[in-house]
Amino acid sequence: MGNITREKRDSFIKQIIDETRLRGRLTVRDACQMLGMNRDAVQRYFKIAEK
């Protein structure tokens, strides 16, 4: 997963949740572009955000 701090990870997850609430839905592709991250990492954050 690299050297991403817990705070940074939580920030990414919060961005995903906030953007989803704003748009009503958010695709992995849109989140990849928004966060500048690869698809696998974003999918991991989506799974965490679902909980």
C-alpha positions in Angstrom: 0.0 0.0 0.0 3.0 2.3 0.1 3.7 5.0 2.7 0.3 6.6 3.1 -0.4 7.7 6.6 -3.6 6.8 8.4 -4.6 10.5 8.3 -4.1 10.7 4.5 -6.0 7.4 4.0 -8.9 8.7 6.1 -8.8 12.0 4.1 -9.2 10.0 0.9 -12.1 8.0 2.3 -13.8 11.2 3.5 -13.4 12.7 0.0 -15.0 9.7 -1.5 -17.9 9.8 1.0 -18.4 13.6 0.6 -18.3 13.4 -3.2 -20.8 10.5 -3.3 -23.2 12.5 -1.1 -22.8 15.5 -3.4 -23.3 13.6 -6.7 -25.6 10.9 -5.5 -23.2 8.3 -6.9 -19.5 8.1 -7.6 -17.8 5.6 -9.9 -14.3 4.1 -9.3 -13.2 5.8 -12.5 -14.3 9.2 -11.3 -12.7 8.7 -7.9 -9.4 7.7 -9.6 -9.4 10.9 -11.6 -10.4 13.0 -8.5 -7.8 11.5 -6.2 -5.1 10.9 -8.8 -4.7 7.3 -7.7 -4.8 3.9 -9.4 -7.9 1.8 -9.6 -6.9 -0.9 -7.0 -6.1 1.7 -4.3 -9.4 3.5 -4.9 -11.4 0.2 -4.8 -9.8 -0.6 -1.4 -10.9 2.8 -0.1 -14.4 2.3 -1.5 -14.7 -1.0 0.4 -13.5 0.8 3.6 -16.0 3.6 3.0 -18.9 1.1 2.7 -18.5 -0.1 6.3 
